[in-house]
């Protein structure tokens, strides 16, 4: 077996690849090539996306998946894929499509069929879901909304600094699509084959204090998988949604990498 030498990091909503900055340098220091692409059109910096949110409003899940698949096809061996939040759902889709030697989904959004909707998730996504017209817009979070959804265990100073550095609007269309996926006939954008025995091993990582994607979502998502491939869940106490930037993230990054290397197909 050829050991993976590349890690592909998939960011979530309301942030860009900048949110992986500490993990990128951490893994590069261990000798890995680290790729953290933005979604289509997200090749610009945070500040430019704030100035032109139409780029965000126009993005679609199929376009995101197609971009990441194209990047992975260019590699000479299958990488480890790690995704955070919506990126966790995209990681699951990529694995289901046959990409990746192993996958890690951190505080992951659910794939189609997961119907657990905790009240804290409802409150966190209300800025988008309170208005059906937001399906055609990019919708940002106020600082107070960001702190509740992303950094509820951080100090106010830490939370505000991360808000200013990372926050961008999110695609209202994709957020609404995730909500409606379980009520529309046929396969939607976040569908995966839970019986796919050819899928690479997958680890769900949860933060116990996550408001927007609480552990109950990852637990339910993991239980949906009925295939023979490895699917595990690891929960970290005291961590909020923005787990990759919370103090102590190094332990989580190291565990995720060690798990992926030891389970890589």
Backbone torsions as a table, in degrees:
resi	resn	phi	psi	omega
1	UNK	NA	139.3	177.4
2	UNK	-91.6	123.2	-179.0
3	UNK	-71.4	135.0	178.2
4	UNK	-59.2	138.6	177.5
5	UNK	-115.9	0.7	-177.1
6	UNK	-129.1	141.5	174.9
7	UNK	-119.1	126.6	176.7
8	UNK	-105.8	121.9	-177.9
9	UNK	-105.4	129.4	-176.5
10	UNK	-114.6	115.6	-177.1
11	UNK	-78.5	167.7	179.0
12	UNK	-104.8	-158.6	-178.3
13	UNK	-89.1	159.7	-177.9
14	UNK	67.1	5.9	175.3
15	UNK	-142.6	177.0	178.5
16	UNK	-127.9	-175.8	175.7
17	UNK	-57.1	-18.4	177.3
18	UNK	-56.7	-28.1	-178.3
19	UNK	-65.9	-15.0	178.3
20	UNK	-95.2	7.3	-167.1
21	UNK	-55.8	-39.3	-178.7
22	UNK	-72.7	-37.4	179.1
23	UNK	-67.4	-35.7	179.8
24	UNK	-60.6	-51.6	-178.8
25	UNK	-67.1	-34.0	179.8
26	UNK	-63.4	-46.4	-178.6
27	UNK	-75.5	-34.5	176.7
28	UNK	-63.9	-35.7	177.9
29	UNK	-65.1	-20.8	176.7
30	UNK	-89.9	1.9	174.9
31	UNK	97.2	7.8	-179.3
32	UNK	-92.1	147.8	165.5
33	UNK	-79.9	130.0	-176.6
34	UNK	-120.6	124.3	177.6
35	UNK	-114.2	128.8	178.4
36	UNK	-132.6	73.7	-177.3
37	UNK	-71.1	153.6	169.9
38	UNK	-86.7	166.5	172.5
39	UNK	-63.1	166.1	177.9
40	UNK	-54.7	126.5	-177.3
41	UNK	90.0	-12.3	-177.9
42	UNK	-90.4	18.2	-179.5
43	UNK	-71.2	-10.0	178.7
44	UNK	-90.0	174.5	-177.1
45	UNK	-81.9	168.0	-179.7
46	UNK	-50.2	-47.9	-175.0
47	UNK	-61.8	-37.6	179.7
48	UNK	-69.4	-35.1	178.3
49	UNK	-70.3	-33.4	174.7
50	UNK	-65.5	-35.1	-179.9
51	UNK	-73.6	-32.0	-177.2
52	UNK	-129.5	71.9	-176.6
53	UNK	-68.9	-8.5	178.6
54	UNK	-61.7	-30.7	174.9
55	UNK	-55.6	-42.3	-178.5
56	UNK	-70.5	-43.0	-178.9
57	UNK	-62.0	-30.7	-174.6
58	UNK	-84.2	-16.0	-173.8
59	UNK	-70.8	148.7	178.8
60	UNK	-128.7	158.1	178.3
61	UNK	-61.7	-48.0	179.0
62	UNK	-56.9	-36.8	179.0
63	UNK	-68.0	-38.2	177.2
64	UNK	-63.0	-48.5	-178.5
65	UNK	-63.1	-42.5	180.0
66	UNK	-60.6	-40.9	179.9
67	UNK	-63.8	-46.4	-178.5
68	UNK	-67.5	-38.0	177.7
69	UNK	-63.0	-39.9	178.6
70	UNK	-63.0	-39.8	178.3
71	UNK	-65.2	-44.1	-177.3
72	UNK	-68.5	-34.9	178.7
73	UNK	-60.6	-26.9	-178.2
74	UNK	-78.8	-10.6	-178.4
75	UNK	-80.8	153.8	-179.4
76	UNK	-86.4	-7.8	173.1
77	UNK	-151.8	159.1	-177.7
78	UNK	-66.0	135.4	-179.6
79	UNK	-91.1	171.9	163.0
80	UNK	-82.9	132.5	179.3
81	UNK	-111.6	125.9	176.2
82	UNK	-124.9	130.5	179.6
83	UNK	-131.1	145.8	179.7
84	UNK	-114.1	134.2	175.6
85	UNK	61.4	-121.7	175.5
86	UNK	-57.9	-31.7	175.9
87	UNK	-62.0	-25.5	174.9
88	UNK	-68.7	-39.3	175.1
89	UNK	-66.0	-40.9	179.3
90	UNK	-66.3	-34.6	175.0
91	UNK	-60.7	-44.0	178.1
92	UNK	-60.8	-40.4	179.3
93	UNK	-65.3	-43.6	178.7
94	UNK	-61.6	-43.1	177.5
95	UNK	-61.7	-43.7	-179.4
96	UNK	-61.7	-30.2	179.5
97	UNK	-83.7	3.6	175.0
98	UNK	96.9	9.1	-179.7
99	UNK	-98.5	151.3	174.8
100	UNK	93.5	141.3	172.9
101	UNK	-85.5	-26.8	175.6
102	UNK	-165.4	157.3	-179.1
103	UNK	-132.6	147.6	175.1
104	UNK	-129.2	125.3	-179.7
105	UNK	-113.1	110.6	-174.6
106	UNK	-97.0	122.5	-178.9
107	UNK	44.8	52.3	-166.7
108	UNK	-74.4	142.5	165.4
109	UNK	-69.2	153.9	-176.8
110	UNK	-80.5	152.9	168.2
111	UNK	-88.7	170.8	-174.0
112	UNK	-57.1	136.7	178.5
113	UNK	105.7	-15.3	178.5
114	UNK	-86.6	113.4	-171.7
115	UNK	-105.3	4.9	178.1
116	UNK	-69.8	123.9	-179.1
117	UNK	-133.1	84.7	179.1
118	UNK	-62.7	152.8	-178.2
119	UNK	-60.9	-34.9	-179.9
120	UNK	-65.9	-30.1	176.1
121	UNK	-69.7	-40.8	177.7
122	UNK	-58.5	-46.8	-179.9
123	UNK	-64.1	-39.0	-177.3
124	UNK	-67.4	-35.2	-176.4
125	UNK	-96.8	-1.2	-177.8
126	UNK	-57.5	-35.2	177.9
127	UNK	-54.2	-29.3	177.1
128	UNK	-89.8	-45.4	-168.7
129	UNK	-81.0	-11.9	-176.8
130	UNK	-70.9	-14.5	-177.8
131	UNK	-136.1	113.0	179.6
132	UNK	-57.2	-25.7	178.6
133	UNK	-64.7	-18.2	178.8
134	UNK	-68.0	-10.8	176.6
135	UNK	-62.1	-17.4	-177.3
136	UNK	-114.9	18.1	-175.9
137	UNK	-131.8	166.3	164.7
138	UNK	-97.3	129.0	-171.6
139	UNK	-121.0	121.7	178.3
140	UNK	-91.4	173.2	176.7
141	UNK	-112.2	141.1	168.4
142	UNK	-69.3	166.8	179.0
143	UNK	-59.0	-41.3	-179.3
144	UNK	-64.1	-40.0	178.2
145	UNK	-67.1	-40.9	176.9
146	UNK	-60.4	-46.2	-176.9
147	UNK	-63.3	-40.0	178.9
148	UNK	-66.3	-44.6	-172.9
149	UNK	-80.1	-36.2	-169.2
150	UNK	-111.5	-37.2	-165.9
151	UNK	-133.3	39.2	-175.2
152	UNK	-66.3	-15.5	177.3
153	UNK	-103.0	3.3	-179.5
154	UNK	-91.0	161.1	170.5
155	UNK	-70.0	160.3	179.1
156	UNK	-61.4	-38.3	179.7
157	UNK	-63.2	-46.4	178.2
158	UNK	-61.7	-45.1	-177.3
159	UNK	-61.6	-43.7	-178.2
160	UNK	-67.3	-39.9	179.0
161	UNK	-62.8	-40.4	179.3
162	UNK	-71.2	-36.2	176.0
163	UNK	-59.5	-45.3	-178.1
164	UNK	-70.1	-30.2	-176.8
165	UNK	-86.7	-34.7	-169.2
166	UNK	-111.5	-32.4	-165.7
167	UNK	-67.2	133.1	168.1
168	UNK	-136.3	165.9	172.9
169	UNK	-64.3	163.7	177.4
170	UNK	-116.6	159.9	178.5
171	UNK	-71.7	110.9	177.3
172	UNK	-62.5	-33.6	-179.6
173	UNK	-63.7	-41.9	-179.4
174	UNK	-72.8	-38.8	177.9
175	UNK	-61.9	-46.5	177.1
176	UNK	-63.6	-38.2	179.4
177	UNK	-62.0	-36.9	177.3
178	UNK	-64.9	-38.0	178.6
179	UNK	-67.3	-41.3	-174.5
180	UNK	-84.3	-9.4	-173.8
181	UNK	-58.4	-33.9	-177.1
182	UNK	-83.2	-0.1	-176.4
183	UNK	-119.9	-0.7	178.6
184	UNK	-104.4	145.8	177.9
185	UNK	-71.0	150.4	177.6
186	UNK	81.2	173.7	179.9
187	UNK	-75.1	133.2	176.9
188	UNK	-101.4	-176.0	-172.4
189	UNK	-61.3	-29.0	-175.4
190	UNK	-101.9	22.8	179.1
191	UNK	-75.3	138.9	169.3
192	UNK	-133.4	159.4	177.0
193	UNK	-88.4	103.3	-177.1
194	UNK	-70.2	-7.3	179.4
195	UNK	-106.6	13.1	-176.1
196	UNK	-75.1	104.7	-178.7
197	UNK	-76.3	-10.5	-179.5
198	UNK	-92.6	-1.4	-178.8
199	UNK	-70.0	143.1	177.5
200	UNK	-67.6	156.7	177.7
201	UNK	-56.4	147.9	-173.4
202	UNK	-136.7	129.9	174.9
203	UNK	-113.9	125.4	170.3
204	UNK	-92.5	130.8	175.6
205	UNK	-115.1	126.4	-177.5
206	UNK	-120.1	147.0	169.6
207	UNK	-102.5	128.4	-171.9
208	UNK	-61.8	-26.2	-175.7
209	UNK	-103.0	11.2	-179.1
210	UNK	-64.1	125.2	179.5
211	UNK	-87.8	-40.7	-172.5
212	UNK	-82.4	-33.0	176.0
213	UNK	-132.2	70.4	-176.3
214	UNK	-60.4	161.5	-178.0
215	UNK	-54.6	-30.0	-179.9
216	UNK	-58.5	-30.5	179.4
217	UNK	-69.8	-46.7	179.0
218	UNK	-65.3	-39.2	178.4
219	UNK	-60.5	-45.3	179.5
220	UNK	-66.1	-42.8	179.8
221	UNK	-59.2	-45.7	-179.7
222	UNK	-62.5	-39.0	-178.7
223	UNK	-68.4	-20.4	177.7
224	UNK	-68.8	-25.5	-178.5
225	UNK	-73.4	121.1	-179.1
226	UNK	-112.8	9.6	-178.2
227	UNK	-79.3	173.0	-179.6
228	UNK	-85.4	-3.0	-178.4
229	UNK	-79.1	158.0	-177.1
230	UNK	-69.3	129.4	174.1
231	UNK	-138.3	117.0	-176.3
232	UNK	-130.1	162.2	179.0
233	UNK	-129.6	133.4	176.2
234	UNK	-126.5	124.7	-179.6
235	UNK	-109.9	134.9	177.5
236	UNK	-109.1	126.3	-178.2
237	UNK	-74.9	138.0	173.1
238	UNK	86.7	5.3	-176.8
239	UNK	-101.2	140.6	178.6
240	UNK	-93.0	-169.5	-176.0
241	UNK	-67.8	-40.6	-178.4
242	UNK	-80.9	52.9	-176.9
243	UNK	-56.1	-37.4	-179.4
244	UNK	-64.7	-12.8	-179.2
245	UNK	-115.3	2.9	-176.7
246	UNK	-86.1	145.5	179.8
247	UNK	-51.7	130.5	-177.0
248	UNK	97.1	4.4	-177.5
249	UNK	-60.1	-25.8	-177.4
250	UNK	-59.1	-39.5	178.7
251	UNK	-61.3	-41.2	-179.4
252	UNK	-69.0	-43.6	178.9
253	UNK	-60.5	-41.5	-179.8
254	UNK	-68.1	-42.0	178.9
255	UNK	-64.0	-43.0	179.8
256	UNK	-60.6	-43.3	-179.9
257	UNK	-67.5	-46.2	-179.9
258	UNK	-60.3	-42.2	179.2
259	UNK	-62.9	-46.4	-178.1
260	UNK	-63.9	-41.0	179.3
261	UNK	-66.2	-39.9	-177.4
262	UNK	-74.0	-21.3	-179.6
263	UNK	-107.3	-0.8	-174.3
264	UNK	-57.7	135.7	-179.4
265	UNK	-86.6	NA	NA
